[in-house]
Every structure is written in structure tokens, then in C-alpha cells.
Amino acid sequence: MGRAPAMWLFFSRRLRMWLVLTVVVPLTTGLLRRVGRSLERRRGPSSVSRTLLKAGDLGDRARATLRGGRRR
């Protein structure tokens, strides 16, 4: 099990970036949004819930920018 991180060394920089942008960023932004919505449902809007929702949106915008523009 200790060899899994070393496997990243065999991927090219471009492939690693693609994996991060297509897998890690969407999962993270979805999680941030889900936690923000959950907080808003339970306790109402707060600075923490708004920050989590904004962080989810920021991740989506950054991903779109890195991909070469906003796609809808």
C-alpha cells in the first residue's frame, strides 16, 4: 500500500493536472456546496454557509478558466 503515491511519478504533469481538474476539483466543490446548503437548511444563512457556497462557485469558475473559458 505504500507504493500508491509513487505511482503519481509515472504520470505526466499534464495528465496529473487533468486528473485534478476532472476528479478532485468537482468533488471538492460539490462537497463544499453540500455542506453549505446543509448548514443553511439547519440554521439559516450565515457567514460560514455563504462562504462555503462561494468557495464551491469559485472552484467551478477556476476550473472553467483553466479549461479555456466558461462552458454551459
N, C-alpha and C positions, 0 to 999 in steps of 0.2 A: 504493500500500500504506500510505501514511502517513495515510490518511483513515479507516481502520477504527476506531481508538479514538474518533474524533469521532462515530461513529455511536451510541455509547452515550448521547450527549447527547439524542438524539431519543427514547429510551425513557423512560417514566415511572419514577419511583422504585419504585413497586410492581412494575412489570414487571422492573426490574433485580434487585430482591430475589428475585422468583420465579425468575428465571434462575439466580441464585447458589444458591438453596436446592435447586433441582431438578437442576442440572447440576454445578456446581463442588463443592459440599459432598459429594455422594455419590462423585464421582470421587476427591476427595482422601481421604476416609475409607477408601475401598476400597484406594487405593494405600498408605496408612499400614498398614492391616491386612495387605496382601500382603507388604510389606517386613518387618513384624514376624514374620509366620509363617515367612517365608523364613529370617530370622535364627535363629529357634528351631529350625528343622529342621537348619540347618548347624552351629550352635554350642551349641544347647541354650538353655533360658530364661536371659535376662539382664535387667538393668535396662533396657537400651535396647529390647529386643524387647517387654518388658512395657509400657513407656511408649508405644511405637508402637501397640500393640494397644489400650491405654486411650485414646489420642488418637482412634483410629478409633471407639471406642464413644462417647466424649464428643461427637464430631461428629454421630453419629446421634441422641443424646439431645437435643442443642441443636436440631437440625433438627426433631425431633418436637415439641419445646416451642414453637418458633416457628410451627409449623403448627397449633397448637391442641390439643396433647395427644398422648399416645403412641398410635399405631395399630399394631395387629398383625393 
